[in-house]
Amino acid sequence: MRPRHFACLLAVVFGGLTLAAAAVNLSYVDFGLGGNACCLVLDGLGNLYVIGSVAGASGTSISVARLDAANHVTGSFTFGGGGADQPKAAALDPQGNLVIAGQTNSSDFPLVNALISQTEPRVTAGFITKVNPHSGQILFSTRIGGLALESFVRVGSVVNALAVDPAGNIYAAGWTNATDFPVSPNAFQKSGAGGSSFGTRPFGFVLKLSPAGDRLLYSTLLGGATANCFGGSHCVGKFGSNTVNAIAVDRNGIATVGGTTNAPDFPVTTGVVQTVCRCQEYANNGFVAQLNADGSGLRWSTFLGGSWYGYSQVPAGTNTIDAVGQDAAGNVVVAGRTDADDFPTTPGVLQAKLAGTVAPYQRSTDGFVSKLNPTGTALLFSTYLGGSLEDRVNDLQMDAQGNIWVTGATASTDLPGNPASFTGSFFALVSADGARLLASQRTPTGAAGQAIRAGGAVTVLGVSGSVLQVPGGQVQGVAVFGVASAAGNGVKAYVAPGEFVSLYGSLLGPSPGVSAILDSQGRIANQLAGVQVLFNGIPSPLLYASQGQVNALVPYGITGGATASVQVTTAGGNSPAVSLNLRPAQPEVFNNGGAALALNQDNSVNSPQNPAAPGSIVTIFASGAGGLHSSQPDGSIPSEAGGGPVLPVAVLLNNRSLEVLYAGNAPGLVINLLQINLRLRQQGAGGEFQLMIGGFFSDPFSLAVQ
């Protein structure tokens, strides 16, 4: 079938594509399709380690990459079993070994000198593994969890947080639903987890292992069993739910943990900041608790959160502590997210009120940062940190002056701090008194938000494997923060020939932005307002250029290598080069919030108000098809159909192939744009769609179908 001309989409393709002193240094650790980054560890010798998961044929394994002081990957190794293994936390011991913890459902997860070799079969267990970061040799590895069968719902145990003290002792924390979770004889709480056939009752836990992993020095549960509930039979199966998300340990071996609970009987001590859980059913509060040296009791424990809202039988409320730190004076700093309009704040802070709409039902969350005194009896400061949409703080670290570096995710254009033309993630420096931001930077989705570590430079980790080093934490000069498919979601570590990409950063181009122009040959020009983007030295056609974003077309001539170097050059300076992994294809369908930008058979725009008929033809548009059969120059605008990808094209609906009638260029639009005409099924025409080109998959997308 001959392709159709769709001038109505020209603005989408060319109209900016605004989709959602020392130089900044950006590198990517490639965890592959289906993988993600978890954790960041600095060794004090200029090296850093990035830990994440990589997907395989049967599950995920744990991957460790070592980067040098120049942010170059110098080595890597993987370990794991045949199932799904996911790291959650990592730390360095005094000898320079890495300790990694998380969850596994692999029956063959590698165990070495295991303290616990068996846990409940076919159920998720936690793990703690110590490895030599240079050789990858496992020094010890143990499962964490109970052995007894749970009730009808089986969820197991997970390690979320990890710390190592100066003596090399290892502290781990998380949650468990195991009734026989191993606890020490003098544990503060010995039982409570497990629930019944009506539901789970997870408890938090905190444990301490010897440096060799051969002794359990203490282990205790931490949680409450009940949940506030009104409504008789409605309350059947409503139990307490408790999890520890973060841990900090001082040089005396005192552990402070933070997390979330919905249990009014969670153990708290007298005289602390908040003694009552303002929770209802699964609407929760955060908690902060400090254990004594042997895990037999609490030095102090407090709730920290705002009130639930909504209806009594359909309550809402999120108050979660995801990061904990401690300063030299013993003050405890916590951070996380909340949607409560009465979260405890203090006078004179950066942000005293929830920035989002105080809706009677579901609300967006703001991040928060709070500092408690060493006994948990007073808030030294407490502030929201967020804008009008969804925001959260995921990690923190304090500097020598007690200021607090934080990183997290944001969807808000009005997040406090330096403005930017994009959202997704951020990092910032909160003053020690919580009154102001000393530095702030928004970064694109996946570029930051997972972890932050401060040394000579501030290093932030994104879920994509992005490692961004910012000297002094202050961005100066032309800088690239991330490279993303202009049709996809979030930055990625790889590109394909011909792909539409968006480069996000600082001082990349003019203000206001400028859109594409044609050169003397009638092609998309490779220079805009003095801006060029070079891939392996080859200028790329530019669709848009502004201070914070440049949209470019990856040259087709970069094929043949494993990597591609990308650099932005401007009249005001050049960005450092960024190395990206090169793939034959990286398909993504142009979309708006997951809904494909598509046309129905009558050329009308596909939408929920104008769905396609079953059995009809729908046209979608994609990026990242890789090499083409035609050999037209970069930036060409063909007038005729053809130029399809070299690699085979398939569209899947619920993992089954649909009929593809045409896959080639869209006449009148740039050659890089792939037009696909597909036929919907007569029956079961709706569901989850994916584009596959040469074995590479796009993110899922949707179409409106009658």
C-alpha positions as CSV (number, residue, x, y, z in Angstrom):
1,M,0.0,0.0,0.0
2,R,1.3,3.4,-0.9
3,P,2.1,5.6,2.2
4,R,-0.1,8.6,2.9
5,H,1.1,12.2,3.3
6,F,0.3,13.5,6.7
7,A,1.2,17.2,6.9
8,C,-0.7,17.4,10.2
9,L,2.2,15.7,11.9
10,L,4.8,18.0,10.4
11,A,4.7,20.2,13.5
12,V,5.2,17.2,15.8
13,V,8.4,16.2,13.9
14,F,9.9,19.6,13.3
15,G,8.2,21.8,15.9
16,G,10.9,21.6,18.6
17,L,10.1,18.1,19.8
18,T,10.0,19.5,23.4
19,L,9.0,16.2,24.8
20,A,8.8,16.1,28.0
21,A,34.9,26.3,35.7
22,A,35.8,22.5,35.2
23,A,33.6,20.7,32.8
24,V,30.7,18.5,33.6
25,N,31.7,14.9,32.8
26,L,29.0,12.5,31.6
27,S,29.5,8.7,31.2
28,Y,27.1,5.8,30.8
29,V,27.3,2.3,32.2
30,D,25.4,0.1,29.7
31,F,23.2,-2.3,31.6
32,G,21.4,-3.2,28.4
33,L,17.7,-3.5,27.5
34,G,15.8,-4.4,30.6
35,G,18.6,-3.5,33.0
36,N,18.9,-0.6,35.3
37,A,21.4,1.1,37.7
38,C,20.9,0.9,41.5
39,C,23.9,2.1,43.5
40,L,27.0,4.2,43.5
41,V,30.1,3.7,45.7
42,L,33.3,5.8,45.8
43,D,36.5,4.1,47.1
44,G,38.4,7.3,48.1
45,L,41.1,6.5,45.6
46,G,39.5,8.2,42.6
47,N,37.5,5.1,41.5
48,L,33.8,4.7,41.7
49,Y,31.6,1.6,41.3
50,V,28.2,1.5,39.7
51,I,26.0,-1.5,40.6
52,G,22.9,-2.5,38.7
53,S,21.1,-5.3,37.0
54,V,21.4,-6.7,33.5
55,A,18.7,-8.8,31.8
56,G,19.3,-12.2,30.4
57,A,17.3,-14.9,28.8
58,S,15.8,-16.2,32.0
59,G,16.0,-13.2,34.4
60,T,18.4,-10.6,35.7
61,S,21.9,-10.7,37.1
62,I,23.9,-8.3,39.1
63,S,26.5,-6.2,37.3
64,V,29.4,-4.1,38.8
65,A,31.2,-1.6,36.7
66,R,34.4,0.2,37.8
67,L,35.1,3.8,36.6
68,D,38.3,5.7,37.0
69,A,38.8,9.4,38.0
70,A,38.1,10.5,34.4
71,N,34.7,8.7,34.6
72,H,35.8,6.0,32.1
73,V,34.7,2.4,32.6
74,T,37.8,0.4,33.3
75,G,36.3,-3.0,34.2
76,S,33.1,-4.9,35.0
77,F,31.8,-8.3,36.1
78,T,28.5,-9.9,36.8
79,F,27.2,-12.6,39.1
80,G,23.8,-14.2,40.0
81,G,21.6,-17.2,39.5
82,G,19.1,-18.3,36.9
83,G,16.2,-16.2,38.1
84,A,15.6,-12.5,38.9
85,D,18.4,-11.0,41.0
86,Q,18.1,-7.3,41.9
87,P,20.7,-5.2,43.8
88,K,19.2,-2.6,46.2
89,A,22.2,-1.3,48.2
90,A,26.0,-1.3,48.2
91,A,28.8,-0.2,50.5
92,L,32.6,-0.4,50.7
93,D,34.3,-2.1,53.6
94,P,37.6,-0.9,55.2
95,Q,39.7,-3.3,53.0
96,G,38.1,-1.9,49.8
97,N,35.8,-4.8,49.1
98,L,32.3,-4.2,47.9
99,V,29.3,-5.4,49.9
100,I,26.1,-5.7,47.8
101,A,22.6,-6.5,49.0
102,G,19.2,-6.9,47.5
103,Q,16.7,-9.6,46.5
104,T,16.8,-12.8,44.6
105,N,14.3,-15.5,43.5
106,S,17.1,-17.7,42.0
107,S,17.3,-21.1,43.5
108,D,20.9,-21.2,42.3
109,F,22.0,-17.8,43.5
110,P,25.8,-18.1,44.3
111,L,26.5,-18.8,47.9
112,V,29.9,-18.8,49.5
113,N,30.3,-19.6,53.2
114,A,26.6,-18.8,53.6
115,L,25.3,-18.0,57.0
116,I,21.8,-18.8,55.7
117,S,21.9,-21.3,52.8
118,Q,18.2,-22.1,52.5
119,T,15.1,-19.9,52.6
120,E,11.5,-20.5,51.7
121,P,11.4,-22.3,48.2
122,R,10.3,-20.3,45.1
123,V,9.9,-17.1,47.1
124,T,11.9,-13.9,47.0
125,A,14.8,-13.8,49.5
126,G,17.2,-11.1,50.5
127,F,20.9,-11.6,49.9
128,I,24.2,-10.1,51.1
129,T,27.3,-10.6,49.0
130,K,30.9,-9.4,49.6
131,V,33.1,-9.3,46.4
132,N,36.6,-8.2,45.5
133,P,35.8,-5.3,43.1
134,H,38.9,-5.9,41.0
135,S,38.7,-9.6,40.4
136,G,34.9,-10.1,40.9
137,Q,35.7,-13.0,43.3
138,I,32.9,-13.6,45.8
139,L,34.3,-13.6,49.3
140,F,31.1,-14.6,51.0
141,S,27.5,-14.7,50.0
142,T,24.4,-15.5,52.0
143,R,20.7,-15.5,51.6
144,I,18.5,-13.5,54.0
145,G,15.1,-14.8,55.0
146,G,13.0,-17.5,56.7
147,L,12.4,-21.1,55.7
148,A,8.9,-21.7,56.9
149,L,6.1,-21.6,54.3
150,E,4.0,-18.5,54.4
151,S,0.3,-18.4,54.1
152,F,-1.7,-18.1,50.9
153,V,0.1,-14.9,49.8
154,R,3.9,-15.5,49.8
155,V,6.2,-12.5,49.4
156,G,9.4,-13.5,51.2
157,S,12.1,-11.0,52.3
158,V,14.1,-8.2,50.8
159,V,17.2,-6.3,51.8
160,N,16.8,-2.6,51.0
161,A,19.6,-0.9,52.8
162,L,23.2,-1.5,53.8
163,A,26.0,0.1,55.8
164,V,29.5,-0.9,57.0
165,D,31.1,0.4,60.2
166,P,34.8,1.3,60.7
167,A,35.5,-2.2,62.0
168,G,34.0,-3.8,58.8
169,N,30.8,-5.0,60.5
170,I,27.9,-5.1,58.0
171,Y,24.4,-3.7,58.8
172,A,21.5,-4.6,56.6
173,A,17.8,-3.7,56.8
174,G,14.6,-4.3,54.8
175,W,11.4,-6.1,55.2
176,T,10.2,-9.7,55.7
177,N,6.9,-11.7,55.8
178,A,8.7,-14.8,57.2
179,T,7.3,-16.0,60.5
180,D,10.7,-17.6,61.3
181,F,13.0,-14.8,60.1
182,P,16.2,-15.4,62.0
183,V,16.5,-13.1,65.1
184,S,19.1,-13.0,67.9
185,P,18.2,-14.2,71.4
186,N,18.0,-10.7,72.8
187,A,16.3,-9.1,69.8
188,F,14.1,-6.1,70.4
189,Q,11.3,-7.8,68.5
190,K,11.3,-11.5,67.8
191,S,8.0,-12.0,66.1
192,G,5.1,-10.3,64.3
193,A,5.7,-10.8,60.6
194,G,3.6,-13.3,58.6
195,G,0.0,-12.3,58.3
196,S,-2.6,-14.9,57.5
197,S,-4.5,-16.4,54.5
198,F,-6.3,-13.1,54.3
199,G,-3.2,-11.0,53.7
200,T,0.5,-10.3,54.5
201,R,1.9,-8.6,57.5
202,P,5.5,-7.6,56.6
203,F,7.8,-6.3,59.3
204,G,11.0,-4.4,58.9
205,F,14.2,-5.9,60.1
206,V,17.7,-4.7,61.0
207,L,20.7,-7.1,61.4
208,K,24.4,-6.9,61.9
209,L,26.9,-9.4,60.4
210,S,30.6,-9.9,61.3
211,P,33.1,-8.7,58.6
212,A,33.5,-12.2,57.3
213,G,29.8,-12.8,57.2
214,D,30.2,-15.9,59.4
215,R,28.3,-14.6,62.5
216,L,25.0,-12.9,63.1
217,L,25.9,-10.3,65.7
218,Y,22.3,-9.2,66.1
219,S,19.0,-9.4,64.2
220,T,15.7,-7.9,65.2
221,L,12.3,-7.3,63.6
222,L,10.9,-3.8,63.7
223,G,7.2,-3.1,63.1
224,G,3.6,-3.0,64.2
225,A,1.0,-5.6,63.6
226,T,-2.3,-3.7,63.3
227,A,-3.8,-1.1,60.9
228,N,-6.4,1.6,61.7
229,C,-9.5,0.5,59.9
230,F,-13.2,1.3,60.0
231,G,-15.9,-0.9,58.4
232,G,-16.3,-4.4,59.9
233,S,-15.7,-7.0,57.2
234,H,-14.0,-4.4,55.1
235,C,-11.1,-4.6,57.5
236,V,-10.5,-8.3,57.1
237,G,-6.9,-8.8,55.9
238,K,-5.9,-5.2,56.8
239,F,-2.7,-5.7,58.7
240,G,0.3,-3.5,59.6
241,S,2.8,-3.1,56.8
242,N,6.3,-2.0,57.7
243,T,9.5,-1.6,55.7
244,V,13.0,-0.2,56.4
245,N,14.2,1.7,53.4
246,A,17.4,3.3,54.6
247,I,20.1,3.0,57.3
248,A,23.0,5.0,58.7
249,V,25.6,3.7,61.2
250,D,27.9,5.9,63.2
251,R,31.5,5.0,64.2
252,N,30.2,3.5,67.4
253,G,28.1,1.0,65.6
254,I,24.8,2.7,66.4
255,A,22.3,2.1,63.6
256,T,19.6,4.6,62.7
257,V,16.9,3.5,60.2
258,G,14.1,5.1,58.3
259,G,11.1,3.7,56.4
260,T,7.4,3.5,56.3
261,T,4.5,2.0,58.3
262,N,0.8,2.1,58.5
263,A,0.8,0.5,62.0
264,P,-0.4,2.6,64.9
265,D,1.3,0.1,67.2
266,F,4.7,0.6,65.6
267,P,7.1,1.0,68.6
268,V,7.9,4.6,69.4
269,T,9.4,6.2,72.5
270,T,8.2,8.9,74.7
271,G,9.1,12.6,74.2
272,V,9.9,12.2,70.5
273,V,8.8,14.4,67.6
274,Q,5.7,12.4,66.7
275,T,4.2,9.7,68.9
276,V,1.0,9.0,66.9
277,C,0.7,7.4,63.4
278,R,-1.6,9.6,61.4
279,C,-2.4,6.7,59.2
280,Q,-5.4,4.8,58.0
281,E,-5.4,1.3,56.4
282,Y,-2.6,1.5,53.9
283,A,-2.2,5.3,54.1
284,N,1.1,5.5,55.9
285,N,3.6,7.5,57.8
286,G,7.3,7.5,57.8
287,F,9.4,6.5,60.8
288,V,12.9,7.0,62.2
289,A,14.3,4.7,64.8
290,Q,17.7,4.4,66.4
291,L,18.7,1.0,67.9
292,N,21.1,0.3,70.7
293,A,24.4,-1.3,70.1
294,D,23.3,-4.9,70.3
295,G,19.8,-4.6,68.7
296,S,18.0,-5.4,71.9
297,G,16.2,-2.1,72.3
298,L,15.5,1.3,71.0
299,R,17.4,4.4,71.9
300,W,14.5,6.4,70.4
301,S,11.9,6.0,67.7
302,T,9.4,8.4,66.1
303,F,6.8,8.6,63.4
304,L,7.2,11.4,60.8
305,G,4.3,12.1,58.5
306,G,1.1,14.0,57.8
307,S,-2.5,13.0,58.0
308,W,-4.4,10.6,55.8
309,Y,-7.2,12.0,53.6
310,G,-10.1,10.8,51.5
311,Y,-12.9,8.5,52.7
312,S,-12.4,6.4,55.8
313,Q,-12.9,3.2,53.7
314,V,-10.9,4.5,50.7
315,P,-8.1,6.4,52.5
316,A,-5.1,8.0,50.8
317,G,-1.8,9.3,52.1
318,T,1.9,8.7,51.3
319,N,4.7,9.6,53.7
320,T,7.9,7.6,53.0
321,I,11.4,8.0,54.2
322,D,13.9,6.7,51.6
323,A,17.2,8.2,52.7
324,V,18.9,8.6,56.1
325,G,22.2,10.3,57.1
326,Q,23.9,11.5,60.2
327,D,26.2,14.5,60.7
328,A,29.2,14.9,63.0
329,A,27.1,16.1,65.9
330,G,24.8,13.1,65.7
331,N,21.9,14.9,64.2
332,V,19.8,12.7,61.9
333,V,18.8,13.9,58.4
334,V,16.0,12.0,56.5
335,A,14.4,12.6,53.1
336,G,11.7,11.1,51.0
337,R,8.3,12.0,49.7
338,T,4.9,13.1,51.1
339,D,1.5,14.1,49.8
340,A,0.3,15.4,53.2
341,D,-0.6,19.1,53.4
342,D,0.2,19.0,57.2
343,F,3.6,17.2,57.0
344,P,5.6,18.6,60.0
345,T,7.7,21.6,58.9
346,T,9.5,24.3,60.9
347,P,9.6,28.1,60.6
348,G,12.0,29.8,58.1
349,V,12.6,26.8,55.9
350,L,13.0,26.7,52.2
351,Q,9.4,25.5,51.5
352,A,6.9,25.4,54.3
353,K,3.8,24.1,52.3
354,L,2.9,21.4,49.9
355,A,3.3,22.8,46.4
356,G,0.7,20.7,44.7
357,T,-3.0,21.0,44.7
358,V,-4.5,19.8,48.0
359,A,-7.1,17.5,46.4
360,P,-9.6,15.5,48.5
361,Y,-8.5,12.3,46.8
362,Q,-5.2,11.4,45.1
363,R,-2.5,14.1,45.2
364,S,1.0,14.5,43.8
365,T,3.9,14.1,46.2
366,D,6.6,16.6,47.1
367,G,10.0,15.6,48.3
368,F,11.0,16.6,51.9
369,V,14.2,16.9,53.9
370,S,14.1,16.9,57.8
371,K,16.8,17.1,60.4
372,L,16.2,15.7,63.9
373,N,18.4,16.2,67.0
374,P,20.4,13.2,68.3
375,T,17.7,12.1,70.6
376,G,14.8,12.4,68.1
377,T,13.0,14.8,70.5
378,A,13.1,17.9,68.2
379,L,13.0,18.8,64.6
380,L,16.0,21.1,63.9
381,F,14.4,21.8,60.5
382,S,11.9,20.2,58.2
383,T,11.0,21.4,54.7
384,Y,9.1,20.3,51.6
385,L,11.1,20.2,48.4
386,G,8.9,20.0,45.4
387,G,6.7,21.6,42.8
388,S,3.1,21.3,41.6
389,L,3.5,17.8,40.1
390,E,5.1,14.5,41.3
391,D,8.4,14.9,43.1
392,R,10.5,12.8,45.5
393,V,13.9,12.7,47.1
394,N,15.6,9.3,46.8
395,D,19.1,9.8,48.3
396,L,21.2,12.2,50.3
397,Q,24.7,12.8,51.5
398,M,26.0,15.5,53.8
399,D,29.2,17.6,53.1
400,A,31.8,18.6,55.7
401,Q,29.8,21.7,56.5
402,G,26.6,19.8,57.2
403,N,24.9,20.9,54.0
404,I,22.8,18.2,52.4
405,W,23.1,17.0,48.9
406,V,19.9,15.4,47.6
407,T,18.8,13.8,44.4
408,G,15.5,12.5,43.2
409,A,12.8,12.6,40.5
410,T,10.6,15.5,39.5
411,A,7.8,16.1,37.0
412,S,7.5,19.7,38.1
413,T,8.5,22.7,36.0
414,D,8.3,24.8,39.2
415,L,10.6,22.8,41.3
416,P,12.6,25.2,43.6
417,G,16.0,26.1,42.2
418,N,17.5,26.9,38.8
419,P,14.8,26.7,36.1
420,A,15.2,24.4,33.1
421,S,13.3,23.6,30.0
422,F,13.0,19.9,31.0
423,T,12.0,17.8,33.9
424,G,12.7,14.2,35.0
425,S,15.3,14.2,37.8
426,F,17.4,16.7,39.8
427,F,20.1,17.2,42.4
428,A,20.4,20.0,44.9
429,L,22.3,21.2,47.9
430,V,20.2,22.2,50.9
431,S,21.8,24.4,53.5
432,A,22.5,22.9,56.9
433,D,19.6,24.9,58.4
434,G,17.1,24.0,55.7
435,A,16.5,27.6,54.8
436,R,17.8,27.8,51.2
437,L,19.2,25.9,48.3
438,L,22.9,26.5,47.8
439,A,22.9,24.7,44.4
440,S,20.4,23.0,42.2
441,Q,20.2,21.5,38.8
442,R,17.4,19.8,36.9
443,T,18.4,16.8,34.8
444,P,16.4,14.8,32.3
445,T,14.6,11.6,33.2
446,G,17.0,8.8,34.1
447,A,20.1,11.1,34.2
448,A,20.1,11.5,38.1
449,G,17.8,10.5,41.0
450,Q,19.2,7.1,42.0
451,A,22.2,8.1,44.2
452,I,24.4,11.0,45.0
453,R,28.0,11.1,46.4
454,A,30.0,14.2,47.2
455,G,33.8,14.4,47.0
456,G,36.0,16.7,44.9
457,A,33.1,16.5,42.5
458,V,29.5,15.7,43.1
459,T,28.6,12.5,41.3
460,V,25.0,11.5,40.6
461,L,23.6,8.3,39.3
462,G,20.6,7.8,37.1
463,V,18.6,4.6,36.6
464,S,19.7,4.5,33.0
465,G,23.3,4.0,34.1
466,S,24.1,7.7,33.6
467,V,27.0,8.9,35.8
468,L,27.2,12.6,35.9
469,Q,30.2,14.3,37.6
470,V,29.9,18.0,38.4
471,P,33.0,19.7,39.9
472,G,31.9,21.5,43.1
473,G,28.3,20.6,42.3
474,Q,28.0,23.8,40.2
475,V,27.4,23.5,36.4
476,Q,29.6,25.8,34.4
477,G,29.9,26.2,30.6
478,V,28.4,24.1,27.9
479,A,27.4,20.8,29.3
480,V,25.4,17.7,28.2
481,F,23.4,16.1,31.0
482,G,21.8,13.3,29.0
483,V,21.0,12.0,25.5
484,A,17.5,10.5,24.9
485,S,15.4,9.2,22.1
486,A,13.2,12.1,21.1
487,A,10.4,9.6,20.8
488,G,11.1,7.7,24.0
489,N,11.1,8.1,27.7
490,G,14.3,9.0,29.6
491,V,18.0,9.1,28.7
492,K,19.7,5.9,27.5
493,A,23.3,4.7,27.1
494,Y,23.0,3.9,23.4
495,V,21.9,5.3,20.0
496,A,21.2,4.0,16.6
497,P,22.1,5.4,13.1
498,G,19.4,7.8,11.9
499,E,17.7,8.1,15.3
500,F,15.9,11.2,16.5
501,V,17.7,12.2,19.7
502,S,17.3,15.0,22.3
503,L,20.4,16.3,24.1
504,Y,19.6,18.0,27.4
505,G,22.0,20.2,29.2
506,S,23.2,23.7,29.9
507,L,24.1,26.6,27.5
508,L,23.7,24.2,24.5
509,G,22.2,26.9,22.2
510,P,20.4,30.2,21.9
511,S,17.6,31.7,23.9
512,P,14.9,31.7,22.6
513,G,15.2,28.4,20.8
514,V,15.2,28.1,17.0
515,S,13.7,25.4,14.8
516,A,15.0,23.5,11.8
517,I,16.0,25.2,8.5
518,L,16.8,23.9,5.1
519,D,20.2,24.2,3.6
520,S,21.0,25.0,0.0
521,Q,20.4,21.4,-1.0
522,G,16.9,21.3,0.5
523,R,18.0,19.2,3.4
524,I,17.7,19.7,7.1
525,A,20.7,21.9,8.0
526,N,23.4,20.7,10.3
527,Q,24.0,24.0,11.9
528,L,21.5,26.2,13.8
529,A,22.4,29.6,15.3
530,G,26.1,28.6,15.5
531,V,25.3,25.2,17.1
532,Q,26.5,21.9,15.8
533,V,26.2,18.4,17.1
534,L,29.0,16.0,16.1
535,F,28.7,12.2,16.2
536,N,32.1,10.7,15.7
537,G,33.0,14.0,14.1
538,I,30.1,13.9,11.6
539,P,27.7,16.9,11.8
540,S,24.1,15.9,12.4
541,P,21.0,17.6,11.0
542,L,19.4,19.7,13.7
543,L,15.7,20.0,14.3
544,Y,15.8,22.4,17.2
545,A,18.3,24.2,19.4
546,S,17.9,26.1,22.7
547,Q,19.9,26.7,25.9
548,G,18.6,23.5,27.5
549,Q,17.9,21.2,24.6
550,V,19.1,20.3,21.1
551,N,17.1,17.9,18.9
552,A,19.3,16.1,16.3
553,L,19.3,13.3,13.8
554,V,22.0,10.8,14.3
555,P,24.1,10.5,11.1
556,Y,23.7,7.3,9.2
557,G,27.5,7.2,8.7
558,I,28.4,6.3,12.3
559,T,27.9,2.6,11.6
560,G,30.8,0.1,12.0
561,G,31.9,0.7,15.6
562,A,30.8,-0.2,19.1
563,T,30.5,3.4,20.3
564,A,29.7,6.8,19.1
565,S,31.2,10.0,20.6
566,V,28.8,13.0,20.7
567,Q,29.8,16.6,21.2
568,V,27.9,19.9,21.1
569,T,29.9,22.9,19.6
570,T,28.7,26.5,20.1
571,A,30.1,30.0,19.6
572,G,30.4,30.1,23.4
573,G,32.3,26.9,23.8
574,N,32.1,23.1,23.3
575,S,30.8,20.4,25.6
576,P,33.0,17.5,26.7
577,A,32.5,14.5,24.4
578,V,30.1,11.9,25.6
579,S,30.6,8.2,24.6
580,L,27.4,6.3,23.7
581,N,27.0,2.6,22.8
582,L,26.0,2.1,19.2
583,R,23.2,-0.3,18.3
584,P,21.9,-1.4,14.9
585,A,18.4,-0.1,15.9
586,Q,16.7,1.5,18.8
587,P,13.0,1.8,17.8
588,E,10.7,4.2,19.6
589,V,7.2,5.2,18.5
590,F,6.4,8.9,18.8
591,N,3.8,9.2,21.5
592,N,2.2,11.5,24.1
593,G,2.2,9.9,27.5
594,G,2.3,6.4,26.0
595,A,-0.4,7.0,23.5
596,A,1.0,6.8,19.9
597,L,0.8,9.8,17.7
598,A,-1.2,7.9,15.0
599,L,-3.7,8.4,12.2
600,N,-6.8,6.4,11.5
601,Q,-7.6,5.0,8.1
602,D,-9.5,8.2,7.1
603,N,-6.4,10.3,8.0
604,S,-8.0,11.6,11.2
605,V,-5.9,11.7,14.4
606,N,-6.3,8.6,16.6
607,S,-7.6,9.5,20.1
608,P,-10.0,8.2,22.7
609,Q,-12.6,10.5,21.2
610,N,-11.8,9.2,17.7
611,P,-10.8,5.5,18.0
612,A,-9.8,3.3,15.2
613,A,-12.2,0.6,14.0
614,P,-11.2,-3.1,14.5
615,G,-9.7,-4.4,11.2
616,S,-8.9,-0.9,10.0
617,I,-5.5,0.5,9.0
618,V,-3.6,2.7,11.4
619,T,-0.4,4.6,10.8
620,I,2.2,5.2,13.4
621,F,5.6,7.1,13.2
622,A,8.8,5.9,14.7
623,S,12.5,6.7,15.3
624,G,15.6,4.6,15.5
625,A,15.1,2.1,12.7
626,G,18.8,2.0,11.9
627,G,20.2,1.7,8.4
628,L,18.0,2.2,5.3
629,H,17.9,0.5,1.9
630,S,18.2,4.0,0.3
631,S,21.5,5.9,0.4
632,Q,20.2,9.5,0.5
633,P,22.3,12.0,2.4
634,D,21.5,12.9,6.0
635,G,18.7,15.3,6.4
636,S,17.1,14.5,3.0
637,I,13.3,15.0,2.6
638,P,12.1,12.4,0.1
639,S,9.1,13.1,-2.1
640,E,8.4,9.5,-2.9
641,A,7.8,6.4,-0.9
642,G,10.5,3.8,-0.1
643,G,13.7,3.8,1.8
644,G,12.6,1.1,4.3
645,P,14.9,-0.2,7.0
646,V,17.4,-2.9,6.3
647,L,16.3,-4.7,9.4
648,P,12.9,-6.4,9.5
649,V,10.0,-4.5,11.1
650,A,7.2,-6.0,13.2
651,V,4.4,-4.5,15.3
652,L,3.3,-6.7,18.2
653,L,-0.1,-6.6,20.0
654,N,0.0,-8.4,23.3
655,N,3.2,-10.2,22.0
656,R,1.6,-11.3,18.8
657,S,2.4,-9.9,15.3
658,L,0.1,-7.7,13.4
659,E,0.0,-7.3,9.6
660,V,2.4,-4.5,8.5
661,L,1.4,-3.2,5.1
662,Y,4.1,-0.6,4.7
663,A,7.3,0.4,6.6
664,G,9.3,3.2,5.0
665,N,9.8,6.9,4.8
666,A,7.0,9.4,5.0
667,P,7.1,11.5,1.8
668,G,7.5,15.2,2.5
669,L,9.2,14.5,5.9
670,V,12.8,13.8,6.8
671,I,14.1,10.4,5.7
672,N,14.8,9.4,9.3
673,L,11.1,9.3,10.2
674,L,9.7,5.7,9.8
675,Q,6.1,5.5,8.8
676,I,4.4,2.2,9.5
677,N,0.9,1.3,8.2
678,L,-0.5,-1.6,10.2
679,R,-3.8,-3.5,10.2
680,L,-5.7,-4.0,13.5
681,R,-7.3,-7.3,14.3
682,Q,-11.0,-7.8,13.9
683,Q,-11.2,-9.3,17.4
684,G,-9.2,-8.3,20.4
685,A,-7.9,-5.2,18.5
686,G,-6.8,-3.3,21.6
687,G,-4.0,-3.9,24.2
688,E,-0.3,-3.2,24.6
689,F,1.6,-2.5,21.4
690,Q,5.3,-2.7,20.7
691,L,7.4,-2.0,17.7
692,M,10.2,-4.5,17.0
693,I,13.0,-3.8,14.5
694,G,15.7,-6.5,14.0
695,G,15.1,-7.9,17.5
696,F,15.2,-4.6,19.2
697,F,12.0,-3.5,21.0
698,S,10.4,-0.1,21.6
699,D,8.8,1.0,24.8
700,P,5.1,-0.2,24.9
701,F,2.5,2.2,23.5
702,S,-1.2,2.3,23.1
703,L,-3.7,3.0,20.3
704,A,-7.3,4.0,20.8
705,V,-9.5,1.2,19.4
706,Q,-13.3,0.9,19.3
